């Protein structure tokens, strides 16, 4: 066997076991996990706070093969729920109420859709 072939065999015998074990610590990288329910709800609450909505959680569901979080809130434009009187003396809560449906990618946390 010539020198270059011997060097190639030696290099292969040193490199291949390292590749089989993985570069760092000998363990393959973990598969990423989807967001937890609490993480998805927290993203939704952050979205509400950024828009000064008072949001009350209705529900959160992981759907579509665990790729999508659907988070639903009852939202009001007035975070304090103050009351005021209109021109006819009727008392109303200020702010508009609505249902807000948010959809997040369960792997990245990216906001994909807002309805409501």
RATA-V488350 format. One record per residue. N is the residue number from 1. RES is the residue in one small letter. NEAR is the number of other ideal C-beta (glycine too) atoms within 10 Angstrom. Layout:
N/RES/NEAR + N/RES/NEAR
This chain:
1/x/8 + 2/x/7 + 3/x/7 + 4/x/8 + 5/x/9 + 6/x/10 + 7/x/11 + 8/x/12 + 9/x/11 + 10/x/10 + 11/x/10 + 12/x/10 + 13/x/9 + 14/x/9 + 15/x/10 + 16/x/10 + 17/x/10 + 18/x/10 + 19/x/8 + 20/x/8 + 21/x/12 + 22/x/11 + 23/x/9 + 24/x/7 + 25/x/7 + 26/x/10 + 27/x/8 + 28/x/9 + 29/x/8 + 30/x/6 + 31/x/5 + 32/x/7 + 33/x/9 + 34/x/18 + 35/x/20 + 36/x/13 + 37/x/14 + 38/x/9 + 39/x/15 + 40/x/23 + 41/x/20 + 42/x/14 + 43/x/18 + 44/x/24 + 45/x/16 + 46/x/11 + 47/x/19 + 48/x/19 + 49/x/12 + 50/x/8 + 51/x/12 + 52/x/10 + 53/x/21 + 54/x/17 + 55/x/21 + 56/x/11 + 57/x/13 + 58/x/13 + 59/x/10 + 60/x/21 + 61/x/11 + 62/x/17 + 63/x/11 + 64/x/10 + 65/x/7 + 66/x/12 + 67/x/11 + 68/x/18 + 69/x/26 + 70/x/19 + 71/x/24 + 72/x/19 + 73/x/24 + 74/x/15 + 75/x/21 + 76/x/19 + 77/x/14 + 78/x/16 + 79/x/14 + 80/x/10 + 81/x/11 + 82/x/10 + 83/x/10 + 84/x/10 + 85/x/9 + 86/x/8 + 87/x/5 + 88/x/5 + 89/x/6 + 90/x/8 + 91/x/8 + 92/x/10 + 93/x/14 + 94/x/12 + 95/x/17 + 96/x/10 + 97/x/12 + 98/x/14 + 99/x/11 + 100/x/19 + 101/x/15 + 102/x/24 + 103/x/19 + 104/x/25 + 105/x/14 + 106/x/21 + 107/x/13 + 108/x/11 + 109/x/14 + 110/x/10 + 111/x/15 + 112/x/12 + 113/x/10 + 114/x/11 + 115/x/11 + 116/x/11
